[in-house]
Amino acid sequence: MITEPEIIISGSLTILSISANGKAFGYTTIIYNQTLAKDCERMTVKLNGTNAMPEMTGDFINMLPSLNTVTIDGTDLDCTISFVFKPKFVLGRRSGNGEPGKLTWGHETT
């Protein structure tokens, strides 16, 4: 199952490109001490809370199960880039004691 991250870029930059899993996006408008948030699940891009979709090029990236390689490139990068993931599902199983909704993890013993 894929996960669509929210990518939060805080700080300053002139040009930014981020790629992962065959998809890439770029931002070429100068940012100075601001916050750019790209929500790949909701397909939104906001600069300090205001729509910035017209300045963004490329795709909404996603993360695959297992290891992912993310490439970050740009000009005048003085920023922090965070990937925020929202859980899609919980791995587990119902316990056999009849408690509704209770999940157990780990190894089953007999």
N, CA, C and O atoms as a MOPAC input file, in Angstrom:
PM7 MOZYME 1SCF
protein

 N      0.84700 1    -1.16900 1     0.00000 1
 C      0.00000 1     0.00000 1     0.00000 1
 C      0.89200 1     1.23000 1     0.00000 1
 O      1.85000 1     1.30700 1     0.76800 1
 N      0.58200 1     2.18100 1    -0.85100 1
 C      1.38600 1     3.39200 1    -0.92200 1
 C      0.92100 1     4.40700 1     0.11600 1
 O     -0.21200 1     4.35900 1     0.59500 1
 N      1.81400 1     5.31800 1     0.44800 1
 C      1.50700 1     6.40100 1     1.36800 1
 C      1.81300 1     7.71600 1     0.67200 1
 O      2.88500 1     7.88200 1     0.09100 1
 N      0.88400 1     8.63600 1     0.73000 1
 C      1.07700 1     9.96000 1     0.15200 1
 C      1.48900 1    10.90500 1     1.27100 1
 O      0.65800 1    11.25000 1     2.11100 1
 N      2.75300 1    11.33500 1     1.30700 1
 C      3.21700 1    12.16800 1     2.41500 1
 C      2.80500 1    13.62600 1     2.25400 1
 O      2.44700 1    14.07800 1     1.16700 1
 N      2.86500 1    14.33600 1     3.35700 1
 C      2.84300 1    15.79400 1     3.30500 1
 C      4.30200 1    16.20600 1     3.42700 1
 O      4.99900 1    15.77600 1     4.34600 1
 N      4.76100 1    17.03400 1     2.50600 1
 C      6.15000 1    17.47600 1     2.49000 1
 C      6.15500 1    18.93900 1     2.90400 1
 O      5.54800 1    19.78300 1     2.24400 1
 N      6.84300 1    19.23300 1     4.00000 1
 C      6.86500 1    20.58700 1     4.54500 1
 C      8.27600 1    21.14000 1     4.40700 1
 O      9.23200 1    20.56300 1     4.92300 1
 N      8.39600 1    22.26500 1     3.70400 1
 C      9.67700 1    22.90800 1     3.46900 1
 C      9.63700 1    24.25600 1     4.17000 1
 O      8.81500 1    25.11100 1     3.83900 1
 N     10.52400 1    24.44600 1     5.13900 1
 C     10.56400 1    25.70000 1     5.89900 1
 C     11.93000 1    26.33500 1     5.73500 1
 O     12.95400 1    25.68300 1     5.94100 1
 N     11.94900 1    27.60700 1     5.36500 1
 C     13.21100 1    28.32200 1     5.22400 1
 C     13.25400 1    29.11000 1     3.93100 1
 O     12.26600 1    29.72000 1     3.52100 1
 N     14.43200 1    29.08800 1     3.28800 1
 C     14.64300 1    29.87400 1     2.07700 1
 C     15.21300 1    28.99800 1     0.96800 1
 O     15.97100 1    28.06300 1     1.22900 1
 N     14.83900 1    29.31200 1    -0.28100 1
 C     15.37200 1    28.60800 1    -1.44700 1
 C     15.07900 1    29.41200 1    -2.69900 1
 O     14.20700 1    30.28100 1    -2.71400 1
 N     15.83200 1    29.10000 1    -3.75500 1
 C     15.57000 1    29.71100 1    -5.05400 1
 C     14.91500 1    28.70600 1    -5.98700 1
 O     13.89300 1    29.00000 1    -6.60700 1
 N     15.50000 1    27.52500 1    -6.08600 1
 C     14.94400 1    26.45000 1    -6.91000 1
 C     14.99500 1    25.16600 1    -6.09400 1
 O     15.97700 1    24.91300 1    -5.39600 1
 N     13.94200 1    24.35000 1    -6.17600 1
 C     13.88000 1    23.09200 1    -5.44000 1
 C     13.31200 1    22.00100 1    -6.33700 1
 O     12.34600 1    22.22500 1    -7.06600 1
 N     13.91800 1    20.81800 1    -6.28000 1
 C     13.31100 1    19.64700 1    -6.91600 1
 C     13.45900 1    18.45600 1    -5.97800 1
 O     14.50800 1    18.24900 1    -5.36700 1
 N     12.39000 1    17.68300 1    -5.88100 1
 C     12.37100 1    16.48000 1    -5.04800 1
 C     11.81000 1    15.35000 1    -5.90300 1
 O     10.79000 1    15.51100 1    -6.57200 1
 N     12.49200 1    14.20100 1    -5.87200 1
 C     12.00200 1    13.05200 1    -6.63400 1
 C     12.06800 1    11.78800 1    -5.79200 1
 O     12.91600 1    11.64100 1    -4.91300 1
 N     11.15000 1    10.88500 1    -6.08900 1
 C     11.10000 1     9.57700 1    -5.42400 1
 C     10.22500 1     8.65100 1    -6.25300 1
 O      9.17700 1     9.05700 1    -6.75400 1
 N     10.65800 1     7.41200 1    -6.39400 1
 C      9.85500 1     6.36100 1    -7.02600 1
 C      9.34200 1     6.73400 1    -8.41800 1
 O      8.19100 1     6.45900 1    -8.75900 1
 N     10.20300 1     7.36000 1    -9.21200 1
 C      9.85700 1     7.69100 1   -10.58800 1
 C      8.99800 1     8.92300 1   -10.76500 1
 O      8.58900 1     9.23000 1   -11.88500 1
 N      8.71400 1     9.64100 1    -9.68600 1
 C      7.93300 1    10.87200 1    -9.77000 1
 C      8.77000 1    12.01100 1    -9.20300 1
 O      9.59000 1    11.80700 1    -8.30800 1
 N      8.55400 1    13.21900 1    -9.73600 1
 C      9.32900 1    14.37300 1    -9.28200 1
 C      8.46000 1    15.62300 1    -9.31600 1
 O      7.49000 1    15.70800 1   -10.07000 1
 N      8.83200 1    16.59200 1    -8.48000 1
 C      8.18300 1    17.89400 1    -8.55000 1
 C      9.22200 1    18.98100 1    -8.32600 1
 O     10.29700 1    18.74100 1    -7.77500 1
 N      8.87200 1    20.17700 1    -8.76600 1
 C      9.77800 1    21.30200 1    -8.61600 1
 C      9.04100 1    22.55900 1    -8.20200 1
 O      7.83000 1    22.68900 1    -8.38100 1
 N      9.80800 1    23.48100 1    -7.64200 1
 C      9.28200 1    24.78400 1    -7.23900 1
 C     10.35200 1    25.79600 1    -7.59300 1
 O     11.48200 1    25.68100 1    -7.11700 1
 N     10.02900 1    26.78800 1    -8.41900 1
 C     11.04300 1    27.71500 1    -8.91000 1
 C     10.81300 1    29.16300 1    -8.50400 1
 O     11.49500 1    30.05800 1    -9.00300 1
 N      9.87100 1    29.40500 1    -7.61300 1
 C      9.64300 1    30.75300 1    -7.10700 1
 C     10.46400 1    30.93000 1    -5.83700 1
 O     10.46700 1    30.05000 1    -4.97600 1
 N     11.15200 1    32.04500 1    -5.71000 1
 C     12.00500 1    32.28800 1    -4.54600 1
 C     11.16600 1    32.30100 1    -3.26700 1
 O     10.11700 1    32.94200 1    -3.19700 1
 N     11.65200 1    31.58400 1    -2.27100 1
 C     11.02500 1    31.55500 1    -0.95200 1
 C     12.04600 1    32.08900 1     0.04400 1
 O     13.19100 1    31.63700 1     0.05600 1
 N     11.65100 1    33.03600 1     0.86900 1
 C     12.55000 1    33.57600 1     1.87600 1
 C     11.87000 1    33.49400 1     3.24300 1
 O     10.88300 1    34.18300 1     3.50200 1
 N     12.41200 1    32.64400 1     4.10800 1
 C     11.87100 1    32.44700 1     5.46300 1
 C     10.36000 1    32.21200 1     5.45500 1
 O      9.61500 1    32.88500 1     6.16700 1
 N      9.92000 1    31.25600 1     4.64900 1
 C      8.50800 1    30.92400 1     4.55200 1
 C      8.33000 1    29.41300 1     4.66200 1
 O      9.30600 1    28.66500 1     4.72100 1
 N      7.07500 1    28.97300 1     4.68900 1
 C      6.77300 1    27.54400 1     4.76900 1
 C      5.92500 1    27.12600 1     3.57700 1
 O      4.84900 1    27.67100 1     3.32900 1
 N      6.44100 1    26.14300 1     2.84900 1
 C      5.74900 1    25.56600 1     1.70800 1
 C      5.30700 1    24.16700 1     2.10800 1
 O      6.12500 1    23.37000 1     2.56800 1
 N      4.02700 1    23.85600 1     1.94000 1
 C      3.50000 1    22.53700 1     2.30800 1
 C      2.84000 1    21.90300 1     1.09100 1
 O      1.90600 1    22.45700 1     0.51300 1
 N      3.34200 1    20.73100 1     0.71400 1
 C      2.76000 1    19.97600 1    -0.39900 1
 C      2.13100 1    18.72400 1     0.18500 1
 O      2.83700 1    17.83300 1     0.65900 1
 N      0.81800 1    18.65300 1     0.15500 1
 C      0.08500 1    17.50900 1     0.68800 1
 C     -0.25600 1    16.59100 1    -0.48400 1
 O     -1.16700 1    16.87300 1    -1.26300 1
 N      0.48000 1    15.50100 1    -0.59600 1
 C      0.31600 1    14.59600 1    -1.73700 1
 C     -0.96800 1    13.78200 1    -1.65400 1
 O     -1.43800 1    13.27700 1    -2.67400 1
 N     -1.54000 1    13.64500 1    -0.47300 1
 C     -2.81200 1    12.92600 1    -0.34200 1
 C     -3.97200 1    13.81100 1    -0.78100 1
 O     -4.84000 1    13.36700 1    -1.53200 1
 N     -3.99200 1    15.04900 1    -0.32300 1
 C     -5.08000 1    15.97700 1    -0.66100 1
 C     -4.83000 1    16.71500 1    -1.97600 1
 O     -5.70400 1    17.41800 1    -2.48400 1
 N     -3.61700 1    16.54300 1    -2.52100 1
 C     -3.20500 1    17.19600 1    -3.76100 1
 C     -3.32800 1    18.70900 1    -3.66400 1
 O     -3.94900 1    19.35600 1    -4.50800 1
 N     -2.71800 1    19.26200 1    -2.60900 1
 C     -2.68700 1    20.70800 1    -2.41900 1
 C     -1.24500 1    21.16600 1    -2.23100 1
 O     -0.38300 1    20.40100 1    -1.79900 1
 N     -1.00500 1    22.42500 1    -2.56300 1
 C      0.28900 1    23.06300 1    -2.33000 1
 C     -0.01200 1    24.43700 1    -1.75300 1
 O     -0.75000 1    25.22400 1    -2.34600 1
 N      0.57100 1    24.71800 1    -0.58100 1
 C      0.30300 1    26.00300 1     0.06900 1
 C      1.60200 1    26.65100 1     0.52000 1
 O      2.48300 1    25.99100 1     1.07000 1
 N      1.70700 1    27.94400 1     0.28000 1
 C      2.81800 1    28.75100 1     0.76400 1
 C      2.26100 1    29.66100 1     1.84700 1
 O      1.46700 1    30.56000 1     1.57000 1
 N      2.68300 1    29.41800 1     3.08200 1
 C      2.15300 1    30.15300 1     4.24000 1
 C      0.62900 1    30.12600 1     4.27500 1
 O     -0.00300 1    31.12900 1     4.60800 1
 N      0.03400 1    28.98200 1     3.93400 1
 C     -1.41000 1    28.80600 1     4.00800 1
 C     -2.18200 1    29.27000 1     2.78600 1
 O     -3.40200 1    29.11600 1     2.74000 1
 N     -1.49700 1    29.84100 1     1.78400 1
 C     -2.15300 1    30.34000 1     0.57800 1
 C     -1.84800 1    29.41400 1    -0.59500 1
 O     -0.73700 1    28.89500 1    -0.69700 1
 N     -2.81300 1    29.20100 1    -1.47400 1
 C     -2.63300 1    28.31100 1    -2.62000 1
 C     -1.38000 1    28.68300 1    -3.41700 1
 O     -1.21600 1    29.83100 1    -3.83000 1
 N     -0.50300 1    27.70300 1    -3.62800 1
 C      0.71200 1    27.90200 1    -4.41400 1
 C      0.80600 1    26.87600 1    -5.53700 1
 O      1.88300 1    26.66600 1    -6.09400 1
 N     -0.29600 1    26.24300 1    -5.87100 1
 C     -0.30200 1    25.21700 1    -6.91400 1
 C      0.24200 1    25.73600 1    -8.25500 1
 O      0.96700 1    25.00000 1    -8.92400 1
 N     -0.07800 1    26.97300 1    -8.67800 1
 C      0.42600 1    27.43300 1    -9.97900 1
 C      1.95900 1    27.49400 1   -10.07200 1
 O      2.50900 1    27.41500 1   -11.17100 1
 N      2.64500 1    27.63200 1    -8.95000 1
 C      4.10700 1    27.71600 1    -8.96700 1
 C      4.77900 1    26.34500 1    -8.92100 1
 O      5.99500 1    26.25400 1    -9.09000 1
 N      4.01700 1    25.28900 1    -8.69700 1
 C      4.56800 1    23.94000 1    -8.56100 1
 C      4.50100 1    23.22900 1    -9.91000 1
 O      3.50900 1    23.33400 1   -10.63100 1
 N      5.56600 1    22.50900 1   -10.24000 1
 C      5.57800 1    21.70000 1   -11.45200 1
 C      5.73700 1    20.23200 1   -11.07200 1
 O      6.25900 1    19.92100 1   -10.00100 1
 N      5.29500 1    19.33800 1   -11.93400 1
 C      5.53500 1    17.91700 1   -11.71400 1
 C      4.40200 1    17.19800 1   -11.02800 1
 O      3.23800 1    17.59000 1   -11.10000 1
 N      4.79500 1    16.11100 1   -10.34700 1
 C      3.84500 1    15.15100 1    -9.79400 1
 C      3.69300 1    15.26800 1    -8.27800 1
 O      4.48300 1    15.92200 1    -7.59700 1
 N      2.65900 1    14.61700 1    -7.78300 1
 C      2.54200 1    14.35700 1    -6.35000 1
 C      3.21000 1    13.01300 1    -6.12300 1
 O      2.78700 1    12.00900 1    -6.69700 1
 N      4.23500 1    12.97600 1    -5.30500 1
 C      4.98700 1    11.73900 1    -5.11000 1
 C      4.33300 1    10.87500 1    -4.04000 1
 O      3.50200 1    11.34100 1    -3.26100 1
 N      4.72700 1     9.60800 1    -4.02200 1
 C      4.23200 1     8.71200 1    -2.98100 1
 C      5.36900 1     7.81600 1    -2.51600 1
 O      6.38300 1     7.65800 1    -3.19500 1
 N      5.17200 1     7.24500 1    -1.36000 1
 C      6.15000 1     6.34100 1    -0.77100 1
 C      5.59800 1     4.92600 1    -0.85100 1
 O      4.42000 1     4.68900 1    -0.58400 1
 N      6.45400 1     4.00200 1    -1.21800 1
 C      6.07000 1     2.60200 1    -1.36300 1
 C      6.45100 1     1.82400 1    -0.11400 1
 O      7.29100 1     2.28300 1     0.66000 1
 N      5.84800 1     0.65000 1     0.10200 1
 C      6.29800 1    -0.18400 1     1.21500 1
 C      7.78100 1    -0.50200 1     1.02800 1
 O      8.23300 1    -0.65400 1    -0.10700 1
 N      8.52600 1    -0.60200 1     2.08700 1
 C      9.95500 1    -0.89500 1     2.05900 1
 C     10.75500 1     0.39900 1     1.96700 1
 O     10.26200 1     1.46400 1     2.34100 1
 N     11.97600 1     0.31300 1     1.47400 1
 C     12.86200 1     1.46600 1     1.40400 1
 C     12.53500 1     2.33200 1     0.19900 1
 O     12.18700 1     1.82700 1    -0.86900 1
 N     12.65000 1     3.64700 1     0.38300 1
 C     12.42800 1     4.60700 1    -0.68700 1
 C     13.64700 1     5.51400 1    -0.75900 1
 O     14.18200 1     5.92400 1     0.27200 1
 N     14.08500 1     5.82500 1    -1.96600 1
 C     15.17400 1     6.77600 1    -2.15200 1
 C     14.56600 1     8.09400 1    -2.58900 1
 O     13.84800 1     8.15700 1    -3.58800 1
 N     14.85500 1     9.14900 1    -1.83800 1
 C     14.36300 1    10.48700 1    -2.14300 1
 C     15.56800 1    11.33100 1    -2.53400 1
 O     16.56500 1    11.36900 1    -1.81300 1
 N     15.47600 1    12.00600 1    -3.67600 1
 C     16.54500 1    12.88100 1    -4.14000 1
 C     16.07300 1    14.32000 1    -4.03100 1
 O     15.00700 1    14.67900 1    -4.53100 1
 N     16.88200 1    15.13800 1    -3.37000 1
 C     16.56500 1    16.55300 1    -3.18000 1
 C     17.67600 1    17.35900 1    -3.83300 1
 O     18.85500 1    17.12600 1    -3.57000 1
 N     17.30000 1    18.30800 1    -4.68300 1
 C     18.27100 1    19.14200 1    -5.37500 1
 C     17.71300 1    20.55500 1    -5.43300 1
 O     16.51600 1    20.76500 1    -5.23900 1
 N     18.57200 1    21.51300 1    -5.69800 1
 C     18.09500 1    22.87100 1    -5.81000 1
 C     19.21100 1    23.88700 1    -5.74800 1
 O     20.39400 1    23.54700 1    -5.77000 1
 N     18.81000 1    25.13500 1    -5.66900 1
 C     19.73200 1    26.25700 1    -5.61100 1
 C     19.42100 1    27.07600 1    -4.37000 1
 O     18.26100 1    27.31100 1    -4.03500 1
 N     20.48100 1    27.50400 1    -3.69700 1
 C     20.34500 1    28.34800 1    -2.49600 1
 C     19.43200 1    27.70700 1    -1.45400 1
 O     18.59400 1    28.38400 1    -0.85900 1
 N     19.59300 1    26.41600 1    -1.23700 1
 C     18.76600 1    25.70700 1    -0.25700 1
 C     19.26100 1    26.01300 1     1.15200 1
 O     20.35800 1    25.60800 1     1.53400 1
 N     18.46100 1    26.71500 1     1.90400 1
 C     18.70600 1    26.98600 1     3.32000 1
 C     17.38300 1    26.69900 1     4.02700 1
 O     16.70400 1    27.60700 1     4.50800 1
 N     17.03800 1    25.42100 1     4.07500 1
 C     15.70300 1    25.05200 1     4.53900 1
 C     15.72300 1    23.68600 1     5.20900 1
 O     16.68000 1    22.92200 1     5.09400 1
 N     14.64000 1    23.41100 1     5.90600 1
 C     14.39000 1    22.10400 1     6.50200 1
 C     13.25500 1    21.46000 1     5.72200 1
 O     12.23200 1    22.09400 1     5.46500 1
 N     13.43600 1    20.19800 1     5.34700 1
 C     12.41000 1    19.47800 1     4.59300 1
 C     11.95600 1    18.29100 1     5.42700 1
 O     12.76600 1    17.44200 1     5.80100 1
 N     10.66500 1    18.23200 1     5.71700 1
 C     10.09800 1    17.15800 1     6.53600 1
 C      9.06200 1    16.38900 1     5.73200 1
 O      8.27700 1    16.97500 1     4.98700 1
 N      9.06800 1    15.07500 1     5.89100 1
 C      8.05000 1    14.21300 1     5.29600 1
 C      7.16400 1    13.72000 1     6.43000 1
 O      7.64300 1    13.07300 1     7.36100 1
 N      5.87900 1    14.02400 1     6.35500 1
 C      4.92500 1    13.62000 1     7.38300 1
 C      4.03800 1    12.53200 1     6.77700 1
 O      3.41200 1    12.73200 1     5.73500 1
 N      3.99700 1    11.39100 1     7.44000 1
 C      3.22000 1    10.25900 1     6.94100 1
 C      2.02500 1    10.01300 1     7.84300 1
 O      2.12800 1    10.09000 1     9.06800 1
 N      0.89600 1     9.71900 1     7.22600 1
 C     -0.30400 1     9.36500 1     7.97400 1
 C     -0.51400 1     7.86600 1     7.82800 1
 O     -0.46700 1     7.34500 1     6.71400 1
 N     -0.74700 1     7.15900 1     8.93600 1
 C     -0.93700 1     5.71000 1     8.83400 1
 C     -2.14400 1     5.37500 1     7.96800 1
 O     -3.19300 1     6.01100 1     8.07400 1
 N     -1.98800 1     4.38200 1     7.12000 1
 C     -3.08100 1     3.94300 1     6.25100 1
 C     -3.87500 1     2.80500 1     6.87200 1
 O     -5.09400 1     2.73800 1     6.71400 1
 N     -3.19600 1     1.91700 1     7.57400 1
 C     -3.87000 1     0.79400 1     8.21900 1
 C     -2.95000 1     0.24400 1     9.29000 1
 O     -1.75800 1     0.54900 1     9.32800 1
 N     -3.51700 1    -0.56000 1    10.14800 1
 C     -2.76000 1    -1.16500 1    11.23700 1
 C     -2.69500 1    -2.65800 1    10.97500 1
 O     -3.71500 1    -3.30200 1    10.72600 1
 N     -1.49800 1    -3.19700 1    11.03200 1
 C     -1.35800 1    -4.64200 1    10.88200 1
 C     -1.62200 1    -5.29300 1    12.22400 1
 O     -1.07000 1    -4.86800 1    13.23900 1
 N     -2.42100 1    -6.27100 1    12.24100 1
 C     -2.74700 1    -6.97000 1    13.47700 1
 C     -3.86300 1    -7.96100 1    13.20600 1
 O     -4.22800 1    -8.19700 1    12.05400 1
 N     -4.39000 1    -8.52500 1    14.23900 1
 C     -5.51700 1    -9.44300 1    14.07500 1
 C     -6.39900 1    -9.32900 1    15.30300 1
 O     -5.94900 1    -8.91100 1    16.36900 1
 N     -7.64700 1    -9.70100 1    15.14300 1
 C     -8.55100 1    -9.70900 1    16.29600 1
 C     -8.13100 1   -10.80200 1    17.24500 1
 O     -7.74900 1   -11.90000 1    16.84100 1
 N     -8.21100 1   -10.47400 1    18.51200 1
 C     -7.89100 1   -11.50700 1    19.50100 1
 C     -9.04600 1   -12.49700 1    19.57100 1
 O    -10.17200 1   -12.16600 1    19.20000 1
 N     -8.77700 1   -13.69400 1    20.03800 1
 C     -9.79000 1   -14.73200 1    20.09100 1
 C    -10.66400 1   -14.67600 1    21.32700 1
 O    -11.46000 1   -15.58800 1    21.54800 1
 N    -10.54200 1   -13.62800 1    22.14800 1
 C    -11.29500 1   -13.60100 1    23.39800 1
 C    -12.63100 1   -12.87200 1    23.28000 1
 O    -13.28400 1   -12.61800 1    24.29200 1
 N    -13.04300 1   -12.53400 1    22.06900 1
 C    -14.35700 1   -11.93100 1    21.88500 1
 C    -14.41700 1   -10.43500 1    22.12600 1
 O    -15.49400 1    -9.85000 1    22.01300 1
 N    -13.30900 1    -9.79500 1    22.45300 1
 C    -13.32600 1    -8.34700 1    22.64700 1
 C    -13.36700 1    -7.67500 1    21.28000 1
 O    -12.44600 1    -7.83400 1    20.47900 1
 N    -14.44300 1    -6.92000 1    21.00900 1
 C    -14.55000 1    -6.30400 1    19.69500 1
 C    -13.47000 1    -5.24200 1    19.49800 1
 O    -13.19500 1    -4.43500 1    20.38600 1
 N    -12.87700 1    -5.26500 1    18.32800 1
 C    -11.92700 1    -4.22400 1    17.96600 1
 C    -10.54700 1    -4.34500 1    18.56700 1
 O     -9.67600 1    -3.53200 1    18.25800 1
 N    -10.31600 1    -5.32400 1    19.40900 1
 C     -9.00300 1    -5.44900 1    20.02300 1
 C     -8.05400 1    -6.14400 1    19.05500 1
 O     -8.37100 1    -7.20200 1    18.51200 1
 N     -6.89600 1    -5.54400 1    18.84700 1
 C     -5.89400 1    -6.11800 1    17.96300 1
 C     -4.70300 1    -6.58300 1    18.78000 1
 O     -4.35200 1    -5.97500 1    19.79100 1
 N     -4.09300 1    -7.65700 1    18.33600 1
 C     -2.88100 1    -8.13200 1    18.99700 1
 C     -1.76200 1    -8.20900 1    17.97600 1
 O     -2.00000 1    -8.45700 1    16.79300 1
 N     -0.53300 1    -7.99400 1    18.44400 1
 C      0.62800 1    -8.03900 1    17.56800 1
 C      1.60700 1    -9.05200 1    18.09400 1
 O      1.50900 1    -9.53400 1    19.22200 1
 N      2.56900 1    -9.36100 1    17.22500 1
 C      3.64100 1   -10.20400 1    17.67400 1
 C      3.41500 1   -11.65300 1    17.34200 1
 O      2.71300 1   -11.98700 1    16.38800 1
 N      3.98100 1   -12.46100 1    18.09200 1
 C      4.06200 1   -13.86900 1    17.83100 1
 C      3.03800 1   -14.66000 1    18.60700 1
 O      2.81900 1   -14.44000 1    19.79800 1
 N      2.43800 1   -15.55200 1    17.93000 1
 C      1.40700 1   -16.38100 1    18.56400 1
 C      2.07600 1   -17.59100 1    19.20500 1
 O      2.90300 1   -18.25000 1    18.57600 1
 N      1.71800 1   -17.88600 1    20.45900 1
 C      2.28000 1   -19.05800 1    21.14400 1
 C      1.16500 1   -20.05800 1    21.40700 1
 O     -0.00100 1   -19.67800 1    21.51900 1
 N      1.51600 1   -21.31900 1    21.50600 1
 C      0.49200 1   -22.33900 1    21.76900 1
 C      0.72100 1   -22.98700 1    23.10900 1
 O     -0.04000 1   -23.87100 1    23.50500 1

